[in-house]
Amino acid sequence: MATITRLTFEEFQRLPEQEGYSYELDEGKLLMEPSPALKHNLIRQHITLELMQFVEARGLGVVVQEMDFRLGRSTVRKPDVAFIAADRLADVDFDRSPVDGAPTLAIEVVSPSNRAEDMARKIEQYLATGSQSVWVFYSTLRMVEIHSEQGVHRVREPELVTEERLLPGWSLSLTYVFEGKTQPGSVE
């Protein structure tokens, strides 16, 4: 039988860093995940690179990787990639972690060790605390699920990922995300 460690937010903040592991707090339950594999990291970097270039060039906000967000009194989540819209930045303390509140857009890359129930719970927590959209990338399916208040939309390769409400005019090639191949129209 697995032992469940329960912590307060204050106890969570005092945890020492442990090489090779990442922490999250799920309504007081400590979650420890091993460092992701190279494939996971490359997918995350491809998403971040394309999103960051677009967001920064237009002054839309900031894009971060592996940043803690406090979603509730005893819940801290760390999306693989997050976008915080410019209108939210006035409320963010850039010198403090975790960020209070949910990111505008939370992005998760599914690893073989992720359980479906855990991912569903995480998506619900992001949306319930203010995220306008949550993207979940599945490399083995070459697909992304886009979750919002309007429901779930699936995008499969070779379709492009778009988010007109938050990122008007932006698109992302799933071939680039999963293989690192240059997006159509990009300069090599």
Sequence and secondary structure as in RCSB ss.txt:
>XXXX:A:sequence
MATITRLTFEEFQRLPEQEGYSYELDEGKLLMEPSPALKHNLIRQHITLELMQFVEARGLGVVVQEMDFRLGRST
VRKPDVAFIAADRLADVDFDRSPVDGAPTLAIEVVSPSNRAEDMARKIEQYLATGSQSVWVFYSTLRMVEIHSEQ
GVHRVREPELVTEERLLPGWSLSLTYVFEGKTQPGSVE
>XXXX:A:secstr
     B  HHHHHT    TTEEEEEETTEEEEEE   HHHHHHHHHHHHHHHHHHHHHT EEEEES  EEEETTE
EE  SEEEEEHHHHTT  TTSSSEES  SEEEEE  TT  HHHHHHHHHHHHHTT SEEEEEETTTTEEEEEETT
EEEEEETTSEEE TTTSTT EEEHHHHHH    TT   
